[in-house]
């Protein structure tokens, strides 16, 4: 506030006080007139961003993942057994000479006369049976193939792990009213002397 305004307000206050204290002075000639003026406060709406939740890093644990695999497994290995096979025999028949051809003498009647003759005795044959080995004894090897089966089992596909995840801040815009000029009350001189009547 300037010095002249201060003096003016002081004079105005003195005049008003004098007028209120001295009713006898009311109705005189007005030299200057003043009116009280009230100016309300002035507000403005501003928008401001506030952090609802700050950002940060969140560590998240991911569990391990498992799966099923089917595999072929050996139940019983291959086996080889040795087995004794006895000899096989059979009966065969063959003709054999029982008596060989020979020359001998024998009496015969030739024309009614007893005659000693030289004769040939043919060989004599007979059929004989005998046992022969058809197949000798031997060892036979018998093979029993291996036996397999399928079974399922649980295997680890991916182990558990911890990952860091960035969480951005949550920001919200709020509107609020701020006072940019406070309310004021002052005195304003009324222009023109006629307004004082």
Secondary structure, DSSP 8 states (H G I E B T S, - for coil): --HHHHHHHHHHHHHHHHHHH-GGGTTS--S--EEEEEE--EEEEEEEEEEEE--EEEEEEE--EEEEEEEEEEEE--EEEEEEE--EEEEEEEEEEEE--EEEEEEEEETTEEEEEEEEE--EEEEEEEEEEEE--EEEEEEE--EEEEEEEEEEEE--EEEEEEE--EEEEEEEEEEEE--EEEEEE-SSGGGG-
